[in-house]
């Protein structure tokens, strides 16, 4: 597999040159995670490890579990953990999120994050590249299976953060509540201010009381086509 070595927010990462590569969505998700402290973090569908590694660097005492189904990506995640010097605190597990009992202790995590596939099978064009197809379409993990796994892993009052597609917001909110995860923060991300939202950032808390905070929108590009200042700050450009 041909690789590239990229530097993102000061973190060096190997990625497939032609397979699945992380996008801006991963950086938006990591920035959206705001608890002041965390001790046990799980990244479900971690890819090459970008979100979990950035969180491990931010939460310096946390132990982080990167869960990835696809063996080539899991192996790259291990390579990136070693490259970042975080092997003592970050573990990579090549496993199926649909089997949460194999991921760790029930209630053993206080923070779970995920940048999952957004589209149902049959919705939109399926990528001919297997890595991209599995990462973008729910071929190996449905939304409900993801929510079930997050609820299993989180302790009471633990926090779940994910990025997803706006057209599935109702399904997301209903599914979260069905699994005991109460939606607490929501933010829409727009490519440009006059265009409809491209993705949503959502935080839910296990066992929390109802009450949803809808935050101001995040706009990625300004009128000149360049990143807005907030987007630049998130990406540390």
Protein Blocks (a to p, Z undefined) as FASTA:
>chain_A
ZZddddeehiacdddfklccddfklmmmmmmpmcfbdfbdcdehklnommmmmmmmmmmm
bccddddfblmlmmmmmmmmmmnopmmmpccddddfklmmlnocehiafbdcddddfbdg
hiajadfblklmmmmpcfkbcfklmmmmmmmmpcghiacdddddfklmmmmmmmmmmnop
acfbdcdddfbfkbccfbdcddddehiaedddddddddfbdfkopacfklmmmnoZZ
